Amino acid sequence: MKCRNRVLLLPLVVIFGLALVVPASLAQQRRLVSIASGWVVGVYYPLAGAMSRIVYKVKDLNLRATVESSGASVANAQLIGTGDADFALLQNDIAFYAYNGVTLSAFKDKPIKNMGAVFTIYPELVHVVVTKASGVKTVRDLRGRKVVLGPQGSGTEANALQLLEAYGLQESDLGKAERIDAAAAADQLKDGRVDAAFFTTGMGSAVILDMFISGKAALVPVAGSEAEAMKKKYPFYTSVTVPANTYKDQSEATTVAVMAMMVARSDLPEDLVYRFTKAIFDDLKQFHAAHSAATHLTLETALSGNPIPLHPGAAKFYKEKGILR
Ligand code: GLU
């Protein structure tokens, strides 16, 4: 019996063996690149997915882009630094701190120089979401509360700490400070296990929509003298208003925002990044369809708010289009 099984198994081993060999050899025809994105419930992730599909369609580009989820900005800059990601989405403030090795302990005296800009995309708003039950009306009211500062390795966490500072608070003034995954933060907020959570993400981000659908969330504005002081100290921040009912039953609120951007590892070939960039701009329709925040990407605004040198491949594309001299 045993022996018969072995005989029967043999052709299967051969077939499976072939199955492993054939797709691998086919895949070799396409160069594999990775895009470090962000939260599955955020905006980076669907955008990176759209870019992956767009570049796959361009046959002569011969690329297959895999999309990795991550804590986001800070982790993504580090993945570029170590060569573990080829492209990455991240916040423009974090890109600046990383490239220049300043402001954040993750980058101080450890600048990430092998990173070139590809384009900036859309404003990412610092959403300070609180439970209605908490009664929190301003960032100052977070003293003594349970707060999620953001996921580990996020740009959100950096923004949360800068915001607390602007309102005269430090992490140690909070009742509890957590660094957890964005989806988990939303669950904890809905369950009332935390009073507040920070999310720096595009307007209409799935994670924020979800918390407001529960009917238990409210948005805390970041405006007035504190916001002005913060914009002065950290010039990447701008003010953006979230119109009423962007999220279910939410009242209009102004907050601060940075910009989402795409970067590439500097040692990726110029031609590859040139053709990647061209592929996205040649199919803006599909890119825009990925998320309402994606509609902000246009050729005319692709360089606004970019704080680091362009990747030579991207620069070549913008020169050709006449938007860079
Ligand atoms: N900007 C976020 C961060 O770096 C990620 C947002 C997203 O994935 O939409 O913390």
Boltz pocket constraint, residues with backbone or C-beta under 6 A from the ligand:
constraints:
  - pocket:
      binder: B
      contacts: [[A, 37], [A, 38], [A, 39], [A, 41], [A, 42], [A, 43], [A, 44], [A, 45], [A, 71], [A, 72], [A, 73], [A, 74], [A, 90], [A, 91], [A, 124], [A, 150], [A, 153], [A, 154], [A, 155], [A, 156], [A, 157], [A, 200], [A, 201], [A, 202], [A, 205]]
      max_distance: 6.0
